[in-house]
Amino acid sequence: MARRGGGFPGGGFPGNMNNLMKQAQRMQRQMEENKKALEEKEFTATSGGGAVTVVFTGAKVMKSIAIDPDAVDPEDVEMLQDMILTAVNDALGQVEEASGQLMGGMPGLSM
C-alpha cells in the first residue's frame, strides 16, 4: 500500500517547512541586527605601556590613533612602528573575537 504525502508520516512536511522558513528569517534578522551593533561598537588597544592607543570600529575601520610624544624617538623609529603594529593587531583581534562570539552564539551556526 502506498503512503500519502510523499512518504512523510501524516504529510506534515509542508507545515514544518513553513516553520523552518520563519525560523531562518528570524535568525537572519537577528544576525543583521547583531552585525550592525558590532559594527557600531568600538575596540581600543594600547601598546608600549599606553604610548600608542588605537580605536577601531567593529567594521574594522580605524577610528583614531594616539601616540604619546615621548614615544617618538627619531633614533628608534622601529620601536614606534612595533608599538603601532601591536596595538592595531590587538584591536583587530578584539573585533575578530567579538565577531566569532556573535556568530558562534547564533543557534545552528558555528565558525
C-alpha positions as CSV (number, residue, x, y, z in Angstrom):
1,M,0.0,0.0,0.0
2,A,1.4,3.4,-1.0
3,R,1.8,6.2,1.5
4,R,0.3,9.5,1.0
5,G,2.1,12.8,1.5
6,G,5.3,11.8,-0.3
7,G,6.4,9.3,2.3
8,F,6.3,11.7,5.3
9,P,4.1,10.5,8.2
10,G,0.9,12.5,8.2
11,G,2.0,14.5,5.3
12,G,3.3,17.1,7.8
13,F,6.4,18.2,5.9
14,P,4.9,21.4,4.3
15,G,3.9,22.8,7.6
16,N,7.4,22.1,9.0
17,M,8.9,23.7,6.0
18,N,7.0,26.9,6.7
19,N,8.2,26.8,10.3
20,L,11.8,26.3,9.2
21,M,11.5,29.3,6.8
22,K,10.1,31.5,9.5
23,Q,12.9,30.4,11.9
24,A,15.5,31.1,9.2
25,Q,14.1,34.6,8.6
26,R,14.1,35.3,12.3
27,M,17.7,34.2,12.5
28,Q,18.7,36.3,9.5
29,R,17.1,39.4,11.0
30,Q,18.9,38.7,14.4
31,M,22.2,38.2,12.6
32,E,21.7,41.5,10.7
33,E,20.9,43.4,14.0
34,N,23.9,41.8,15.7
35,K,26.2,42.7,12.8
36,K,25.0,46.3,12.9
37,A,25.6,46.5,16.7
38,L,29.0,45.0,16.2
39,E,29.9,47.5,13.5
40,E,28.9,50.4,15.8
41,K,30.9,49.1,18.7
42,E,34.4,50.4,19.4
43,F,37.5,48.4,20.3
44,T,40.5,50.1,21.9
45,A,44.0,48.6,22.3
46,T,47.2,50.1,23.6
47,S,50.9,49.1,23.5
48,G,54.1,50.4,24.9
49,G,52.5,51.0,28.3
50,G,49.9,53.3,26.8
51,A,52.4,55.1,24.4
52,V,50.2,54.1,21.5
53,T,46.4,53.8,21.5
54,V,44.2,52.8,18.6
55,V,40.5,52.6,18.3
56,F,38.7,50.5,15.7
57,T,35.0,50.0,14.9
58,G,33.6,46.5,14.6
59,A,33.6,47.1,10.9
60,K,37.4,47.1,11.1
61,V,37.7,50.8,10.4
62,M,40.4,52.6,12.4
63,K,38.7,55.5,14.1
64,S,41.7,57.0,15.8
65,I,45.3,56.6,16.8
66,A,47.1,58.5,19.6
67,I,50.8,58.5,20.1
68,D,52.4,59.8,23.2
69,P,55.0,62.4,22.1
70,D,57.5,60.8,24.5
71,A,57.3,57.6,22.4
72,V,58.6,59.4,19.3
73,D,62.4,58.9,19.3
74,P,64.0,59.7,15.9
75,E,66.8,57.3,16.8
76,D,64.4,54.4,17.3
77,V,61.6,54.6,14.8
78,E,61.4,50.8,14.7
79,M,60.2,50.7,18.3
80,L,57.3,53.1,17.5
81,Q,56.4,51.1,14.4
82,D,56.3,47.9,16.5
83,M,54.1,49.6,19.1
84,I,51.7,50.7,16.4
85,L,51.6,47.3,14.8
86,T,51.0,45.6,18.2
87,A,48.1,48.0,19.1
88,V,46.5,47.6,15.7
89,N,46.7,43.9,15.7
90,D,45.4,43.7,19.2
91,A,42.4,45.8,18.3
92,L,41.6,43.8,15.2
93,G,41.9,40.7,17.3
94,Q,39.3,42.0,19.6
95,V,37.0,42.7,16.7
96,E,37.5,39.2,15.3
97,E,36.9,37.6,18.8
98,A,33.7,39.6,19.2
99,S,32.6,38.7,15.7
100,G,33.3,35.0,16.4
101,Q,31.3,35.1,19.6
102,L,28.4,36.8,17.8
103,M,28.3,34.1,15.1
104,G,29.1,31.3,17.5
105,G,26.2,32.3,19.7
106,M,23.7,32.0,17.0
107,P,21.7,28.8,17.1
108,G,22.6,26.4,14.4
109,L,25.7,28.3,13.3
110,S,29.3,27.6,14.0
111,M,32.5,29.2,12.9
